[in-house]
Amino acid sequence: NRWNKLLFDRMEYAKNIGLAFQIVDDILDVTGEKEVLGKPVGSDAGNGKTTFVTVYGVEKSRELACEYTKLAKEAIAELNDENKRLKKEIERLRLQLSVQN
């Protein structure tokens, strides 16, 4: 039914945008600038954290982030204008990825 699809689409959006956000954060921890991040670059590695970058490397992590943002966008493609904020968050993450390339 319509409500189940709406719920499923929003859950898919949340899952995919969350993964994309985490991956971008992991990439920025390696490639970003301290002044922008508000924390030392490389602090995740310095704290012994396993990140997408430590597992997949920067390039593969970028590919994964792009794929997850695409999936998030597809999940809300059928939603109307009330979800502009969700679409803006996707574009913000995509912009961060493009700046890092």
C-alpha positions in Angstrom: 0.0 0.0 0.0 1.0 3.6 -0.4 2.0 4.2 3.2 4.2 1.2 3.4 6.0 2.3 0.2 6.4 5.9 1.7 7.8 4.4 4.9 10.1 2.1 3.0 11.3 4.9 0.8 12.1 7.1 3.7 13.9 4.3 5.5 16.0 3.7 2.4 16.8 7.4 2.2 17.8 7.5 5.9 20.0 4.4 5.5 21.8 5.6 2.4 22.2 9.2 3.3 23.6 8.1 6.7 26.1 5.9 5.1 27.1 8.6 2.6 27.5 11.1 5.4 29.7 8.8 7.4 31.9 8.0 4.4 32.3 11.7 3.5 33.2 12.4 7.2 35.8 9.6 7.0 37.2 11.0 3.7 37.4 14.5 5.1 39.3 13.2 8.2 42.0 12.2 5.8 41.9 14.9 3.1 40.3 17.9 4.8 41.8 20.9 6.6 41.9 21.3 10.4 40.3 24.8 10.2 37.3 23.4 8.3 36.9 20.1 10.2 37.3 21.6 13.7 39.6 18.7 14.6 43.0 17.6 13.6 43.3 15.9 10.3 43.9 12.2 10.7 42.3 12.1 14.2 40.4 8.9 13.4 43.5 7.0 12.5 45.3 8.5 15.5 42.6 7.1 17.7 42.8 3.7 16.0 39.3 3.9 14.5 38.4 1.7 11.6 36.8 3.8 8.9 35.7 3.4 5.3 39.0 4.9 4.2 41.1 2.5 6.3 39.1 -0.4 4.8 38.6 0.7 1.2 41.0 3.6 0.6 40.0 7.1 -0.4 39.1 6.5 -4.0 36.8 3.5 -3.4 35.3 5.4 -0.4 34.5 8.3 -2.8 32.8 5.8 -5.2 30.8 4.3 -2.3 29.7 7.7 -1.1 28.6 8.7 -4.6 26.6 5.4 -4.9 24.9 5.9 -1.5 23.9 9.5 -2.4 22.5 8.2 -5.7 20.5 5.6 -3.9 19.3 8.1 -1.3 18.2 10.4 -4.2 16.4 7.6 -5.9 14.6 6.6 -2.7 12.9 10.0 -2.5 12.5 10.7 -6.2 8.8 10.2 -6.1 8.2 12.4 -3.1 6.8 15.9 -3.7 8.1 19.3 -2.8 7.7 18.8 0.9 10.9 16.9 0.8 13.1 19.6 -0.7 15.2 19.6 2.5 16.1 16.0 2.0 17.1 16.6 -1.5 19.2 19.6 -0.4 21.1 17.4 2.0 22.0 15.0 -0.8 23.3 17.8 -2.9 25.4 19.1 0.0 27.1 15.7 0.3 27.6 15.5 -3.4 29.2 19.0 -3.4 31.6 18.0 -0.5 32.6 14.9 -2.6 33.2 17.0 -5.7 35.3 19.5 -3.8 37.5 16.7 -2.5 38.2 15.3 -6.0 
